[in-house]
């Protein structure tokens, strides 16, 4: 696991290759196996492979989501706030497990924050995504994870470059 984390980087450039069915199934299993507070399982995941829908989702934010248009797979991470008061934490845990599973399968990925972000002056990013995917209450949109075969090479962060001040011994 630590080796996986050492090499994982946020990937924003993807090859055009479609993510194969076995990999998508493995990613689905990974989120289903994610832990949740008190076993409540408030998360819902939309696995999107339709290029036109992904292109529309890439416009969910004013800045920082345009790269999604080139990803062959987008996973929209949602939570039911009526099921758990810690839906944000549960969905975040599942999203990082999704990220690390993608890395273990030779895929790259990048988190796109949706909750508390703006689509434009009138719409939140969350409202925009909900409209595109016809997501109704009580589901909330936390993030979109872009996934695909990396079309960029990024060196791992060295151990020395890590922020060691965040560790209190």
Secondary structure by P-SEA (a helix, b strand, c coil): caaaaaacccccccccccccaaaaaaaaaaaaacccccccccbbbbbcccaaaaaaaaacccccccccccccbbbbbbbccccccaaaaaaaaaaaaaaaaaaaacbbbbbbbcccccccccccaaaaaaaaacccccccccbbbbbcccccccccccccccccccccc
